Amino acid sequence: MASNSDDDFVILVCANLNPIEVEVAYDREILISTEDIQSWNLVAILRYQTVRIQAYRNRLTEQSSYFHGLLRGSFSESSSDHIVVQWNLETFLNILKFIYGCPLNVASNNFLPLFEGALYFGVEMLLDKCRAWFSEVSLSKNSGPPQIQCDDLIHMWNFGLENANDFVPELCARYLARNFMWAISNRDFVYIPYNLLLMCVKHPCLTVDSEMHLSDALLIWLDANMEQMGCSIRTKENLIGILKEIRRSILPLWFAAGKRRSCYFSKLADESVDSILRLVKIPPAGLVDALGDVDLNHLRIRITKYSEKVNLSSCPQITADILLLSVLHYSHGMDSTLRKTIKKYLISLEHLDKDHWRIFPCLPPILSFEAVQEVNFSKCHRLHLESAIECFSRSFLSLKIIKAAYLLNIKTTNFIKLVHKCPLVSEVDLSVDICPIIPTQVSVLSSNLALPLASNKHCDVTSCYHSGPSLSNITHLTIEGRTDICGVDKTSLIELMSQTTMLKSLCLSGTDLVDEALYNFSGTSLEMLDVSNTMISGAALAHIIHGNSVLKHLHARGCNYLFQQGSYIGGTEFSFSHPCKELFIELGRTCKLEGVALGWGFSNISLEVLKPAITLLKSMTVGLGGTLGEDALRVLPTTCPMLESVILHFQVISDSIMDRIMTLWQLRTLALCYCLGEISISSFRFSLPNLRKLKLERVTPWMTNDDLVILTQNCANLIELSLLGCTLLNADSQLIILQGWPGLTSIHLEECGDITVDGVSSLINCIALEDLLLRHNGPGVPRNFILDAAKKMPMLRKISLDLCDARDGDYDIPDYGDRYFLSSVKLARCKRQRSCLDLNLSGACGRAVHKESLVLVWNSNNLIRTVVKERLA
């Protein structure tokens, strides 16, 4: 019977369409009451097929507009004491618990059903709680794993659209924008609806490590969706329009050039390249002023309060102007006064006393981005160091990692002083190109200091650790190639090793490292160790490995003493009782390696011993002296299924081995150098979209232009190419390379037929090149090629040529002023050698053999000219 009392109970009848289990007949129905709601056992309740709930009318009508209208309105149910509720039982029970004052936690797995239920039943307080949770999650600076997964986010977005709820789509876009770097690594990223993606890309909270990451993500999305949509040409053009949101002027040059082949991005890629080349011609300190009254937002680096990494690597157009522009608030209009102020400020920093800092008084307040922990400005040759560090120290207060590789304008002494401005920094990368003159590996005929620069002061590496408390925080230090650091000799290395117990990464390749230095190292946190081309022994290396179980990367290629009983040290031989195999036993027992580079003594037996340590291996290099054998190579993809880099020197290979290696779907680097056996073009019949670096040296003498075209199709995303001994190639090969791989950063062509016999008209247009080697490809290279290449290729650092290829028999050598960003020039000279059978030939004829090499090396202090006997790679 119906009741007229508001405080009377009403029975809510709920059907459970998905009961957990029904054990016996009497488990099919249960009666519960809201009087006992605090003690409800949901797991037990959800076993029943029908749940009857005795609930107070008054509480229901107060908290729910649905029940208010149903029980107090003109509906027939208002006079009934039984109401049928058709809703997901678990969700409804949770809503009831909330209505009756029980605590309720909103999370990603229940937000949508709770929000939808709160909308349907009109529970305004629960709607507010859901809104507050979603808003908090979308704004959270928590650096942990995202609280909402991609597929859940897509469901939320669709629900918001279907229910005409503006709040949900807006927060979905903000959440995706804030977590964009996580989203692009998620397999569900390609299923994100276009309008959500567009809204996200336009959102001011869009957080990416670099503009390249945004570009790549959008292109991946388009590749996955365009064909499936089956839409009209006009619709496709509208979809591609999202690419216009990319700030094309701050893309890395190699990336922009490489996307000229993209069916979606080719036009924008051309615009990007043109913009970058235009910017690099403007003097660094006057860029903002020189651009006039144009809108400069397209030059702003995307930095938000959520940014943890800022990656500017390989962007020659980046200057202090652009960096400063990016940390000023958007509200500051770029009027002529502010432009001039920025210019004066940057000029003032360039002329500051090195031991004194002052702040230009008229500069607007600089924003602080406290989440930023890593900055990478490697290869940003035009970024003024003092200006950049001043900006970092004021904007990136939590900065821990600085990557500044391949920058000769950074003097180590100045940089160490500037690290004090960022006291939390623990990882520093100051790598430059390794000097090709390694005294232990070449015979020097002559050497002279050709051009001392303004300052010729050297830094003593051990003194760095005596210079103050800031540098004691350094746990990762990379100084590879730094000849301006006074050398890094045996004594200083021994002292350095005794003072760097907290190091996690140590690169000492090509230094005078000996066993005593390693035995002096007492650290236990090493994750990366590079001792390539040093004189250490296997026993000393095993000692280090034994104490550093977290080691992930070991590079020990070119260590001639590694598998001998003694190590060269100070002109004497030291013998050890440890057998050579101890190194591999220790590695296999102690470490979980991700990268390994070994040569002498590395064999299939060694690989077997290493198996426990290499199941997660991503990079393997086998150098001179290593012999894995065909069986070991054939099972390599099974032994190490995660491999991304395979580099083999002097190994036995075949098409069947290559077929196995090509199954490594994550393969990014493949190098086959001076290998025995035979392979054919069929080894490259598979598409390798992830392959970035390909080196084929003395293994493909049969390669023709048609084969080269096949390579451009199946290895479409290369950025580094090295071919040696491909004698059937000709002048047309240049154009195939340029059009097939327009974003190449490294080209090595040696003894490749007649590629340069008619000049270098195509190669000179490979504008993103950083490293170029041309030798014995035909005498068509013009005299001014070095100067011309340095001018047209803003990233070019290394160039190697042979006088045999010079059209006029010689090359013009750049001086300091017109070298642009070259760090080394190597010129090989040949002589004619007649055999005893060539009696009738004139003296000018005969076979060309190497005579000597002229090497010019610039570091941050000077230019050194050296002549050596050897032919340098």
VENNORKA-V296555 format. One record per pair of residues at least 4 apart in sequence whose ideal C-beta (glycine too) atoms are under 6 Angstrom apart, sorted by sequence separation. I is the first residue (numbers start at 1). J is the second residue. D is the distance in whole Angstrom. If there is no record, write none. Layout:
BEGIN
i = <I,I>
j = <J,J>
d = <D,D>
END
This chain:
BEGIN
i = <23,42,60,67,68,69,110,111,117,131,148,179,192,209,222,225,231,251,262,265,286,303,318,320,328,334,391,392,452,467,492,513,536,578,581,582,586,587,598,602,610,622,628,635,636,653,679,696,703,711,729,735,736,756,760,781,784,785,789,806,814,834,841,3,22,55,70,73,87,97,106,118,148,160,184,192,208,231,251,282,383,410,437,508,531,536,569,628,806,814,858,61,77,98,183,208,259,260,312,377,404,419,465,479,556,561,622,749,790,60,61,70,71,176,392,464,561,566,567,789,834,857,118,160,282,566,118,160,260,566,856,61,137,259,565,61,855,156,157,348,834,256,786,833,854,57,832,833,115,157,345,646,852,853,114,156,256,257,833,256,563,852,30,324,345,513,518,756,830,853,153,853,248,493,497,503,593,830,831,28,29,30,31,32,33,34,251,341,501,504,509,513,514,515,588,593,643,658,694,756,757,759,760,830,850,91,95,490,494,498,501,515,518,526,584,588,591,630,644,653,668,733,744,755,756,758,829,177,248,253,299,303,399,402,488,489,494,497,504,505,506,507,508,509,510,513,524,527,532,587,617,628,634,637,654,703,718,729,730,745,757,829,106,176,218,240,248,372,400,405,461,490,493,497,509,524,537,538,588,593,594,595,596,597,599,602,603,604,618,633,644,645,646,647,648,649,650,651,652,653,655,662,667,668,669,670,671,672,673,674,675,691,694,701,704,719,729,730,738,754,756,769,781,797,218,243,300,301,373,378,385,400,515,526,527,528,529,530,531,532,533,534,538,584,588,599,600,604,607,624,652,655,658,708,719,728,743,745,746,747,748,749,750,751,752,756,770,781,782,783,786,787,828,20,21,91,173,177,249,300,320,369,400,401,402,403,404,405,406,459,460,494,518,532,535,584,587,599,614,616,618,619,620,621,622,623,624,634,637,653,681,698,700,719,720,721,722,723,724,725,726,727,729,731,767,776,779,781,797,798,799,800,801,802,803,804,20,106,173,178,180,368,369,370,373,374,375,376,377,378,379,461,475,480,599,637,648,655,672,684,687,688,692,693,694,695,696,697,698,705,709,731,735,738,769,770,771,772,773,774,775,780,787,826,827,19,98,177,180,366,370,378,393,458,475,476,598,604,655,689,705,708,712,734,738,749,776,777,779,783,784,174,177,178,366,389,393,475,476,478,480,723,734,783,826,19,173,392,462,537,684,790,174,190,215,461,536,825,287,332,389,535,790,16,138,146,184,288,462,535,824,190,287,462,465,15,284,461,823,63,138,146,150,211,280,328,14,134,138,151,280,349,539,563,150,279,296,329,349,562,563,13,108,157,211,212,327,539,108,211,212,327,542,546,551,557,11,12,276,346,542,545,549,557,222,538,541,545,552,553,554,555,556,557,11,12,112,212,828,108,112,198,201,542,804,9,10,538,545,413,826,10,412,423,426,431,434,416,426,433,435,8,249,426,427,428,429,430,431,432,756,249,289,420,431,6,7,247,288,419,6,515,288,289,515,66,514,66,64,65,286,64,64,37,254,285,252,285,307,310,318,37,252,308,313,319,307,320,557,306,307,308,309,310,311,312,313,314,315,316,318,34,303,313,557,320,312,323,327,13,11,10,11,12,13,14,412,438,10,12,16,412,14,434,2,2,208,207,284,205,207,207,209,210,209,178,433,451,484,483,484,484,433,456,453,453,452,451,451,449,450,408,449,450,448,437,436,447,446,435,445,444,442,443,442,437,436,381,411,408,254,316,316,260,258,257,258,257,254,254,257,257,254,280,253,253>
j = <27,46,64,71,72,73,114,115,121,135,152,183,196,213,226,229,235,255,266,269,290,307,322,324,332,338,395,396,456,471,496,517,540,582,585,586,590,591,602,606,614,626,632,639,640,657,683,700,707,715,733,739,740,760,764,785,788,789,793,810,818,838,845,8,27,60,75,78,92,102,111,123,153,165,189,197,213,236,256,287,388,415,442,513,536,541,574,633,811,819,863,67,83,104,189,214,265,266,318,383,410,425,471,485,562,567,628,755,796,67,68,77,78,183,399,471,568,573,574,796,841,864,126,168,290,574,127,169,269,575,865,71,147,269,575,72,866,168,169,360,846,269,799,846,867,71,846,847,130,172,360,661,867,868,130,172,272,273,849,273,580,869,48,342,363,531,536,774,848,871,172,872,268,513,517,523,613,850,851,49,50,51,52,53,54,55,272,362,522,525,530,534,535,536,609,614,664,679,715,777,778,780,781,851,871,113,117,512,516,520,523,537,540,548,606,610,613,652,666,675,690,755,766,777,778,780,851,200,271,276,322,326,422,425,511,512,517,520,527,528,529,530,531,532,533,536,547,550,555,610,640,651,657,660,677,726,741,752,753,768,780,852,130,200,242,264,272,396,424,429,485,514,517,521,533,548,561,562,612,617,618,619,620,621,623,626,627,628,642,657,668,669,670,671,672,673,674,675,676,677,679,686,691,692,693,694,695,696,697,698,699,715,718,725,728,743,753,754,762,778,780,793,805,821,243,268,325,326,398,403,410,425,540,551,552,553,554,555,556,557,558,559,563,609,613,624,625,629,632,649,677,680,683,733,744,753,768,770,771,772,773,774,775,776,777,781,795,806,807,808,811,812,853,46,47,117,199,203,275,326,346,395,426,427,428,429,430,431,432,485,486,520,544,558,561,610,613,625,640,642,644,645,646,647,648,649,650,660,663,679,707,724,726,745,746,747,748,749,750,751,752,753,755,757,793,802,805,807,823,824,825,826,827,828,829,830,47,133,200,205,207,395,396,397,400,401,402,403,404,405,406,488,502,507,626,664,675,682,699,711,714,715,719,720,721,722,723,724,725,732,736,758,762,765,796,797,798,799,800,801,802,807,814,853,854,47,126,205,208,394,398,406,421,486,503,504,626,632,683,717,733,736,740,762,766,777,804,805,807,811,812,203,206,207,395,418,422,504,505,507,509,752,763,812,855,49,203,422,492,567,714,820,205,221,246,492,567,856,319,364,421,567,822,49,171,179,217,321,495,568,857,224,321,496,499,50,319,496,858,99,174,182,186,247,316,364,51,171,175,188,317,386,576,600,188,317,334,367,387,600,601,52,147,196,250,251,366,578,148,251,252,367,582,586,591,597,52,53,317,387,583,586,590,598,264,580,583,587,594,595,596,597,598,599,54,55,155,255,871,152,156,242,245,586,848,54,55,583,590,459,872,57,459,470,473,478,481,464,474,481,483,57,298,475,476,477,478,479,480,481,805,299,339,470,481,57,58,298,339,470,58,567,342,343,569,121,569,122,121,122,343,122,123,97,314,346,314,347,369,372,380,100,315,371,376,382,371,384,621,371,372,373,374,375,376,377,378,379,380,381,383,100,369,379,623,387,380,391,395,82,81,81,82,83,84,85,484,510,83,85,89,485,89,510,79,81,302,304,382,304,306,307,309,311,311,306,798,816,859,859,860,861,823,861,861,862,862,862,863,862,863,823,864,865,865,855,855,866,867,857,867,868,868,869,870,866,872,821,860,860,719,794,795,742,742,742,743,743,743,745,767,768,768,794,768,795>
d = <5,6,6,5,6,5,5,6,6,6,5,6,6,5,5,6,4,5,6,5,5,5,5,6,5,6,6,5,5,6,6,6,5,5,6,6,6,5,4,5,5,4,4,6,6,5,5,5,5,5,4,6,6,6,5,5,5,6,5,6,5,4,4,4,5,6,6,6,5,4,6,5,5,5,5,5,5,6,5,5,5,5,6,5,5,6,6,5,6,4,5,5,6,5,5,5,5,5,5,5,6,6,6,6,6,5,6,6,6,4,4,5,5,6,6,6,6,4,6,6,6,5,4,3,5,5,5,4,5,5,6,5,5,4,5,6,5,6,6,6,4,5,6,5,6,6,4,5,4,4,4,6,6,5,6,5,4,6,5,5,5,6,5,6,5,6,6,6,4,6,6,5,6,6,5,5,5,6,4,5,4,6,5,6,4,5,5,5,5,5,5,4,5,6,5,5,5,5,6,4,3,5,6,6,4,4,5,5,6,5,4,6,4,4,5,5,5,5,5,5,5,5,5,4,4,5,5,5,6,5,5,6,5,6,5,5,5,4,5,4,6,4,6,4,5,6,5,6,5,6,4,6,6,5,5,4,5,5,5,5,5,5,6,4,6,5,4,4,5,5,5,6,4,4,6,6,5,5,5,6,5,4,6,4,3,4,5,5,5,5,5,4,6,4,6,5,5,5,5,5,5,5,6,5,4,6,4,6,4,5,5,5,6,5,5,6,4,5,4,4,5,5,5,6,6,6,6,4,5,5,5,6,4,6,5,4,6,4,5,5,4,6,6,4,5,5,3,4,5,6,5,6,4,6,6,6,6,5,4,6,4,6,4,5,5,5,5,6,5,5,5,6,5,5,6,5,4,4,4,5,5,6,5,4,5,4,6,4,6,5,5,5,5,5,5,6,5,4,5,6,5,4,6,4,5,5,6,5,5,6,5,6,6,5,4,6,4,6,5,5,5,5,5,6,6,6,5,6,5,5,5,4,6,5,5,5,5,4,5,5,6,6,6,5,5,4,6,4,6,4,5,6,5,5,5,5,6,6,5,6,5,5,5,4,6,4,6,4,5,6,6,4,5,6,6,5,5,5,4,6,4,6,6,6,5,6,5,4,6,5,5,6,4,4,6,5,6,4,5,6,6,5,3,4,6,6,6,6,6,6,5,6,4,6,6,4,5,5,4,5,6,5,5,6,5,5,5,6,5,4,6,4,5,6,5,6,6,4,5,5,6,6,5,5,5,5,4,4,5,5,5,4,4,5,5,6,4,6,5,4,5,5,5,5,5,6,5,5,4,5,5,5,4,5,4,4,5,6,5,6,3,6,5,5,5,6,5,4,4,5,6,5,5,6,5,4,6,4,5,5,5,5,5,6,5,5,6,6,5,4,5,4,6,5,6,6,6,5,5,5,6,5,5,5,6,5,6,4,6,5,5,5,4,5,5,5,4,5,6,5,5,6,5,5,4,6,4,5,4,4,6,6,5,5,6,6,6,5,5,6,5,4,5,5,6,4,4,5,5,3,6,5,5,6,6,5,4,6,6,6,5,5,5,5,5,5,6,5,6,6,5,5,5,5,5,5,5,5,6,6,5,5,5,6,4,4,5,5,5,6,6,6,5,5,5,5,6,6,6,5,4,5,5,6,4,6,6,5,5,6,4,5,4,4,5,5,6,5,5,5,5,5,5,5,6,6,5,6,4,6,5,6,6,4,6,6,6,4,5,5,4,6,4,4,5,5,5,5,5,5,6,4,6,5,6,5,2,4,5,5,6,4,4,5,5,6>
END
